Amino acid sequence: MPSRELVHEWANFLNRWEWQGFWTLTFKHDYTVWAARRALLRWALRWTLPAPDGPSFIFFLEWQQFGRVHFHGLTRNEIGPRIEMWSDWKERHGLARSESYNPSLGANYYCAKYLTKADGETILDERRINQWPARMSIGNL
């Protein structure tokens, strides 16, 4: 389980950007982790533009109680209206829930729970990573 310090540093890292949406994405059918990750990446790459200063999305894999994978995450640089993004996921994969990101709450509010899960995985947009500021890191870790 990640330490409080690591969760705090992740939140500081994520608070560098102006996120637009917080998402919960589920699947109506059983997917392997590989297939779920692939579906998520295809959807996120289709609906966000790459940013030269950092990620346009970050998602956290979580297991539902009945054994299916789902994701929670943040997006920015969204291409279309959120209702179209929601509809695209729903049509292809299952349920989607979206809410506008509230910067006064910060990334920790949205992501701390998922960063502390031992069985999770983090999927970070790495497009244009070579253009991100050289000193970009997660704290001193």
N, C-alpha and C positions, 0 to 999 in steps of 0.2 A: 504494500500500500504506500503511495507517495506521501512524503512528509508534508506538513503544513507549509514549510518553506518553499517546497517545489510547487505546490498549488498556488501560493502567493506569487511566485516568480512567473508562472504560466499566465496568471491573471494580468500581471504587469505587462508581459509580452503582448497579450491580446488587446489590452487597452490602448495600444499605440494607434489603432485604426478606428475609423468610424464605421462600425458595422451597421447593416440595415435590418437584417432579419434574424430571428432565432427560429429554428426548425426542429420538428420531430417527424421523422420519416419511418414508416413501418412497411412491412411486406404482407400481402394477403396470402402468399404461398411460402413454403419453406425454401430458403435460399442457403447455400453454403456461404461461409464468410467470404470466400473469394468472389462468388457471384454477386453477393450483396455489395461488397466494396466496389466491384466493377460497375454495377448499376448506379450506385451513388456517384462515382466519379464521372460517368457519362452524363448524368443529370446536372451535376454541379458545373462541369465544363461547358455544357450547353447553355446554362443560364447565368454565368458570371463571366465578366471580362478579366483577363489577367491584369494585375497591377504591378507597376515597377517598384513600388515601395514595400511590398509585403503580400501576404496571402489574401485571396479573395474569398476563401472559405476555409473553415475548419470544422470537422465533424468528429464525434466520439461514438464509437460502436458500443452498444450495450445489448445484453441478452435480456429478452422479456421472460417473464416467469414461466411461460409455456414453451420456452425453448427456441424462439425465433429471434433473429438479429433485428435490431432497429438502430437508428442513428439520431443523435441530437447535435445541432451545430449552428454556427454563425455564418452569415453570408454578407458580402458587400459587393459593389460594382455589378449589381444585378442588371441584366439586360432587359427584361420585360416586367410587366406588372406581376406582382406577387401572386395574384389569382391565377395567372397563366402558369406560373411555376408550380403552384399547388396542383392545378388541374393536370398538368403533364405528369407529375409523380403519381397522382391518384389513378390516372388512366393506365399507366404502365406497370405500377408496382403494388399499390395499396393505399394506405391512409397517409395523409400529410397534415400537419398542423403548423401554422406559421403565426408569428407575432412580430410586431415591430420591435427592434432593439431599442432599449431605453438606456442611453449613455450614462444617466445619473446612477443607474444600478451597477453598471460596469460588468466586465466579462466574468468576474468571479461569481456574481449572482447567477449567471446563465450556465457556467461551465464547471464550477468547483465539484459538484456532485459526481460528474462523469470522470474528472481527472483523478478522483480518489478510488475509483473502482479498479480492483485488481485484474478483472477479466476483460477490461476494455482495450480499445485500440484507438489511436488518434490518426486522423486522415487530414493532412494539411496540404493546401494548394501550394505546389512548388513551381508553378509556371514562373518564368523569369526570375528564379531564385538567384541567378548570377548577377542580377541588377539590384537586388536588395542592398541596403546599406551594409557596408562591411562589418560594422560593429554590432550587428543585430544578433542578439543571443538571448537566452533565457537566464537572466540574472548572472550570477557567478557560478552557476552549476555546470 
